[in-house]
Amino acid sequence: MTQSSNRIFDELARFATDAAGAAQGVRREVESVVRSQFERLIKDMDVATREEVEVLREMVIAAREENERLEARVKELEAKLTPAGGTSAAAP
């Protein structure tokens, strides 16, 4: 009887191993299908790529720095135009 119960356990173990392998295969297939569907959905949505976002970020930083430089220049020029008394020349 010991020999037959070992054989049953061996068969059950082999069956469980085969079932686990099949389940992993199904899981990989489902993941592949879901991934391809998400990729297609994102492509159809016309979402920006990481590279495009990084380029835009660099452009925004450069524009902000240029704006700050121009603001400082305008203040400098306004200070030169203002009379030494500190009042505006346009005052009546």
C-alpha positions in Angstrom: 0.0 0.0 0.0 2.9 2.4 0.7 4.1 2.0 -2.9 0.7 2.9 -4.3 0.3 6.0 -2.0 3.7 7.2 -3.0 2.7 6.8 -6.7 -0.5 8.8 -6.1 1.4 11.6 -4.4 3.9 11.6 -7.2 1.1 11.9 -9.7 -0.6 14.6 -7.7 2.7 16.5 -7.5 3.3 16.2 -11.2 -0.2 17.3 -11.9 0.2 20.4 -9.7 3.5 21.2 -11.3 1.9 21.0 -14.8 -1.0 23.1 -13.7 1.2 25.7 -12.2 3.2 25.8 -15.5 0.1 26.2 -17.5 -1.2 28.9 -15.2 2.1 30.8 -15.7 1.8 30.5 -19.4 -1.8 31.8 -19.4 -0.7 34.7 -17.1 2.1 35.7 -19.5 -0.3 35.6 -22.4 -2.9 37.7 -20.6 -0.2 40.2 -19.5 1.0 40.4 -23.1 -2.5 41.1 -24.5 -3.2 43.7 -21.8 0.1 45.4 -22.4 -0.5 45.6 -26.1 -4.0 47.0 -25.5 -2.7 49.7 -23.2 0.0 50.6 -25.6 -2.5 50.9 -28.4 -4.8 53.0 -26.2 -2.0 55.4 -25.2 -0.9 55.7 -28.8 -4.5 56.5 -29.8 -4.7 59.1 -27.1 -1.7 60.9 -28.5 0.1 61.1 -25.2 3.5 62.9 -25.1 6.6 60.8 -24.7 9.0 61.2 -21.8 11.5 62.7 -24.3 9.0 65.3 -25.5 8.1 66.3 -22.0 11.8 66.7 -21.1 12.4 68.9 -24.2 9.4 71.0 -23.2 10.6 71.3 -19.6 14.0 72.5 -20.8 12.3 75.1 -23.1 10.2 76.3 -20.1 13.2 76.7 -17.9 15.1 78.6 -20.6 12.1 80.9 -21.2 11.8 81.5 -17.5 15.5 82.4 -17.2 15.2 84.7 -20.2 12.1 86.4 -18.7 14.0 87.0 -15.4 17.0 88.5 -17.4 14.6 90.8 -19.3 12.8 91.8 -16.2 16.1 92.8 -14.6 17.1 94.7 -17.7 13.8 96.6 -17.8 14.2 97.6 -14.1 17.7 98.7 -14.8 16.6 100.9 -17.8 13.7 102.3 -15.8 16.1 103.2 -13.0 18.2 105.1 -15.5 15.2 107.0 -16.9 13.9 108.0 -13.4 15.3 111.4 -12.2 17.7 111.3 -9.3 14.9 112.7 -7.0 13.0 109.5 -7.4 9.8 111.0 -8.9 8.5 110.1 -12.3 9.2 112.6 -15.1 5.6 112.2 -16.2 4.2 113.7 -13.0 2.4 117.1 -13.5 
